[in-house]
Amino acid sequence: MSVTNTYAVSGMTCAHCVQAVSGELGQLPGVHEVSVDLPTGTVTVTSDGPLPIDEVRTAVDEAGYELASADA
């Protein structure tokens, strides 16, 4: 069973931002797909199960951005 969550990420402005965030989130265990909507600043993640919010926040931080909210 796949779980899909949407997160608001602040600070993304370009294709490099999209690649950085997608790359970090894509490395989390169980993640199958990461889709970034740059104009709205939302990131949709499909995974095997719910992802711990602390892990998502850390991945976004590692990419150089800030997790604004979950389920945006």
Secondary structure, DSSP 8 states (H G I E B T S, - for coil): --EEEEEEEES--SHHHHHHHHHHHHTSTTEEEEEEETTTTEEEEEESS---HHHHHHHHHHHT-EEEEE--
